[in-house]
Amino acid sequence: MEFIKVTKDHAPYIALIELNRPKELNALNLQLMGELRDALKELDNDDNVRVIILTGNERAFAAGADIKQMAGKGTIDMWKVDQFSTWDQINKTRKPIIAAVSGFALGGGCELAMTCDMIVASETAQFGQPEIKIGVMPGAGGTQRLTKALGKAKAMELVLTGKFIDAEEALRYKLVNKIVPVELYLEEATKLASEIAAMSPIAVQMAKESVKRSFEVHLEEGLHFERKNFYMLFASEDQKEGMNAFVEKRKPDFKGR
């Protein structure tokens, strides 16, 4: 892979994906997104991986889509290119994905971070959807996820003006989980990932699925979905191990079975 780096043993049960186009501020061209899609698919099927961290570098998580690759295209050209298959893969990845964001997370980069399940931000992180400034609009979930995170008024302001928000404002609006100094943002994301990786991977995946479902259906259907997943977990060895460990006052040893 040319534009991403994958480290499967970043920490026990944790894989790290690093976007790797530093000169272009990790602009999301089609090759990078294809490599990211394939890596996520592979990691999601790897039993030795329980949590995935997605990051860029200190200067930029991703500064947006590769505009040079889009500028000359027409409607049919864009329609024919399967550029959203990566977003679909992120959405259907069962394992938790934590975005570790420093510097710019703009346009497609902001959408990429928001598609992840949690965001750990450095003090220099900036989020925004500046597509309006080049005559288009967000196309990979920006208008939808930003609105769900920030509310209608603030999302409308950012989408229609192209303004950025800094890490502190992102935290106030609950777009990110926490802010740490630049030198600690990947370490902090790894700590969070390690906490999750210590849990039953089956329970984690079903819990993630249930939380995501709450954004897609009304309450009654969401409760039914949650209850079904709760009951299903009683067929797992991890449930027996977890409850027995609790009764025996010891640390559980989850196997993902």
C-alpha positions in Angstrom: 0.0 0.0 0.0 1.3 3.4 -1.0 -0.8 5.9 0.8 -1.6 4.2 4.1 0.4 2.4 6.7 -1.1 -0.5 8.6 0.3 -1.8 11.9 -1.6 -4.8 13.2 0.3 -5.0 16.5 0.2 -1.4 17.5 -0.9 -2.6 20.9 -2.5 -5.9 22.1 -5.6 -6.5 19.9 -5.3 -3.0 18.4 -4.5 -2.1 14.7 -3.3 1.3 13.6 -4.0 2.7 10.2 -2.1 5.9 9.3 -3.0 8.0 6.3 0.3 8.7 4.5 0.2 11.5 2.0 2.0 14.1 4.2 2.9 16.5 1.4 -0.8 16.7 0.3 -2.0 17.0 4.0 -3.4 13.5 3.5 -5.8 14.6 0.8 -8.2 11.7 0.1 -7.5 10.6 -3.4 -9.2 7.5 -4.9 -6.1 5.2 -4.4 -5.8 6.2 -0.7 -9.5 5.5 -0.1 -9.3 2.2 -2.0 -6.4 1.1 0.2 -8.3 2.2 3.3 -11.3 0.2 2.3 -9.3 -2.9 1.7 -7.4 -2.5 5.0 -10.6 -2.1 7.0 -12.1 -5.2 5.4 -9.0 -7.3 6.2 -8.8 -6.0 9.8 -12.5 -6.6 10.4 -12.0 -10.3 9.5 -8.8 -10.6 11.7 -9.6 -12.3 15.0 -6.4 -10.8 16.5 -7.8 -7.3 16.0 -10.5 -6.0 18.3 -10.2 -2.2 17.9 -8.9 -0.1 15.0 -7.3 3.4 15.3 -7.4 5.7 12.2 -5.0 8.6 12.2 -3.0 11.0 10.0 -0.1 13.0 11.4 0.4 16.0 13.7 -0.3 18.5 10.9 -3.3 16.9 9.3 -5.7 14.0 9.8 -7.0 14.7 6.3 -7.4 18.1 4.7 -10.2 17.0 2.4 -10.7 15.3 -0.9 -8.1 15.5 -3.6 -9.7 18.4 -5.6 -7.2 18.1 -8.5 -8.6 14.6 -9.1 -12.2 15.9 -9.2 -11.9 19.4 -10.9 -12.3 18.3 -14.5 -15.0 15.6 -14.0 -18.6 15.8 -15.0 -21.7 14.3 -13.4 -21.5 11.0 -15.2 -17.7 10.8 -14.5 -18.4 11.2 -10.8 -21.3 8.7 -10.8 -19.2 6.0 -12.5 -16.4 6.3 -9.9 -17.1 4.1 -6.9 -15.6 6.7 -4.5 -18.1 6.1 -1.7 -17.4 2.4 -1.3 -14.9 3.2 1.4 -17.5 5.1 3.5 -19.8 2.0 3.0 -17.0 -0.2 4.4 -16.5 2.0 7.4 -20.2 1.9 8.1 -20.4 -1.9 8.0 -17.1 -2.5 9.9 -18.1 -4.4 13.0 -15.1 -3.5 15.2 -14.9 -0.1 16.8 -12.9 2.6 15.0 -11.3 5.4 16.9 -10.2 8.5 14.9 -7.0 10.1 16.4 -7.2 13.6 15.0 -4.5 16.3 15.0 -4.5 19.4 12.7 -6.8 19.7 9.8 -9.9 17.4 9.5 -11.7 19.2 6.7 -14.2 18.3 4.1 -13.8 14.6 3.4 -11.4 14.5 6.3 -14.1 15.7 8.7 -16.5 13.3 7.2 -14.0 10.5 7.6 -13.5 11.3 11.3 -17.2 11.6 12.0 -17.8 8.2 10.3 -15.6 6.6 13.0 -17.1 5.6 16.3 -15.1 8.0 18.6 -12.7 10.9 18.1 -9.7 11.7 20.2 -8.4 15.2 19.2 -5.2 17.1 19.8 -5.3 20.7 20.9 -4.5 21.8 17.3 -7.4 19.9 15.7 -9.7 21.8 13.4 -13.0 20.5 11.9 -15.0 21.9 9.0 -16.9 21.3 5.8 -15.5 24.0 3.4 -16.9 22.5 0.2 -19.2 25.5 -0.3 -16.1 27.6 -0.9 -15.4 25.7 -4.1 -18.9 25.6 -5.4 -20.1 22.2 -4.1 -21.3 20.7 -0.8 -20.5 17.8 1.4 -21.1 14.5 -0.3 -19.9 11.8 2.1 -22.2 12.4 5.1 -21.2 15.9 6.2 -24.6 17.4 6.1 -26.1 14.5 8.0 -23.5 13.6 10.6 -22.6 17.1 11.4 -26.2 18.0 12.0 -26.7 15.0 14.3 -23.6 16.0 16.2 -23.9 19.8 16.4 -27.6 20.5 15.8 -29.3 22.2 12.9 -28.2 25.8 13.5 -24.5 25.2 14.0 -24.3 22.6 11.2 -26.0 25.0 8.8 -23.6 27.7 9.7 -20.5 25.5 9.1 -21.9 23.9 5.9 -23.1 27.2 4.4 -20.1 29.4 5.3 -17.3 26.8 5.2 -16.1 28.0 8.7 -13.9 25.7 10.9 -14.3 24.9 14.6 -11.4 24.2 16.8 -10.9 21.3 19.2 -12.4 23.2 22.2 -15.6 24.0 20.3 -15.8 20.5 18.9 -15.7 19.2 22.5 -18.4 21.6 23.7 -20.6 20.3 20.8 -19.7 16.7 21.7 -18.2 16.1 18.3 -15.1 14.6 20.0 -14.6 12.5 23.1 -11.6 14.4 24.5 -8.7 16.8 23.8 -5.1 16.2 24.7 -1.8 17.9 23.9 -0.4 17.2 20.4 2.3 14.9 21.7 -0.3 12.7 23.4 -3.2 12.4 21.0 -2.2 9.0 19.6 -1.3 7.7 23.0 -4.6 8.7 24.4 -6.5 7.1 21.5 -4.5 3.9 22.2 -5.5 4.0 25.9 -9.1 4.3 24.9 -8.7 1.5 22.4 -7.0 -0.7 25.0 -9.9 -0.3 27.4 -12.3 -1.4 24.8 -10.0 -4.3 23.6 -10.1 -5.7 27.1 -13.8 -6.3 26.8 -15.6 -9.2 25.1 -15.2 -8.5 21.4 -18.6 -10.1 20.6 -20.3 -7.9 23.2 -18.5 -4.8 22.0 -19.5 -5.4 18.4 -23.1 -6.0 19.3 -23.2 -2.9 21.5 -21.7 -0.8 18.8 -24.3 -2.1 16.3 -27.1 -1.2 18.8 -25.8 2.3 19.4 -25.6 2.9 15.6 -29.1 1.6 15.2 -30.5 4.3 17.5 -29.7 6.9 14.8 -31.6 5.0 12.1 -34.9 3.9 13.7 -37.5 5.2 16.2 -37.2 4.3 19.9 -39.5 1.3 20.0 -37.7 -0.5 17.1 -34.3 0.5 18.6 -35.3 -1.0 22.0 -36.4 -4.2 20.2 -33.0 -4.4 18.4 -31.1 -3.8 21.6 -33.0 -6.5 23.5 -32.4 -9.0 20.7 -28.7 -8.4 20.8 -28.7 -8.6 24.6 -30.4 -12.1 24.5 -28.1 -13.3 21.7 -25.0 -12.6 23.9 -26.2 -15.3 26.3 -25.2 -17.9 23.6 -21.5 -16.8 23.9 -18.7 -18.2 25.9 -17.6 -14.7 26.8 -20.9 -14.1 28.6 -20.3 -17.2 30.8 -16.7 -16.1 31.4 -17.6 -12.6 32.2 -20.4 -13.4 34.7 -18.4 -16.2 36.3 -15.4 -13.9 36.7 -17.7 -11.3 38.4 -19.1 -13.9 40.8 -15.6 -15.3 41.5 -14.1 -11.8 41.9 -11.4 -12.2 39.3 -10.6 -10.5 36.0 -12.3 -12.1 33.0 -10.4 -13.6 30.1 -12.4 -13.0 27.0 -11.8 -15.1 23.9 -14.2 -13.7 21.5 -16.3 -16.8 21.3 
